[in-house]
Amino acid sequence: MIGRGACVTALVLGAAGLYGCYESVPSDLVGECYQSWSFGEGDWSRCSMPIAVRFYSHGGYPSHPGVTTSYRLLPDGTFVVTSNDGRTDVTCTTVVPPCDATSGFTFGQVTAALADADVQHAFSLTCPPMYGQDTTASDGVTFSLRLPDGRGFDAGDGSCGSHVPCTPIPPGIDALIPLLYQVAHQQSALPECVDVLP
């Protein structure tokens, strides 16, 4: 096991030979950073995203102990919720309101937040940075977002205080995280999901 944020060379199975960052890898791979074409390159703007993003949180006191939930937003606005109880996956699929919708949290709001310079900077790094404190060991919650090639970021408690090393959460990421949680709540409350999720 290596520390969060360390880079290693590891084949991402099913991803056409791309490489990614992992926290647990064979010892002979530790210390090497991957080099790959980034899925994050492309048209990130309001109403446009070139590739899917996946996000989830871990730690804290989950409402359904033993169940993990992750969310995936696709470039066409499709939103997939996946719940796993340790044995099987249960999924539901909805569509986020389009950019011109007049109510609810929209696809345009999310893509605009993803296009923010702070978020794009995190996407440009070869290994996901950790922002804020990782307080999962003391029942805190860490938020994680990933692109298909493994890039992305993790964010814990926004207050670094006297903790060193600790990188404060950039404003663009600090704004993106609650928006994604709100979209997840909105989509999970739709009948397509309420009927199947725990």
TAQUIUR-V307861 format. One record per helix or strand. SS is the DSSP state (A for helix, B for strand). FROM is the first residue (numbers start at 0). LEN is the number of residues. Records with the same first field share a line. If there is no record, write none. Layout:
SS=FROM-LEN ; FROM-LEN
This chain:
B=7-1 ; 10-1 ; 18-1 ; 29-1 ; 44-1 ; 47-1 ; 52-7 ; 67-6 ; 77-7 ; 88-7 ; 96-1 ; 105-1 ; 128-3 ; 132-1 ; 140-7 ; 151-4 ; 156-1 ; 166-1
A=26-3 ; 106-8 ; 116-8 ; 135-3 ; 170-18 ; 190-4
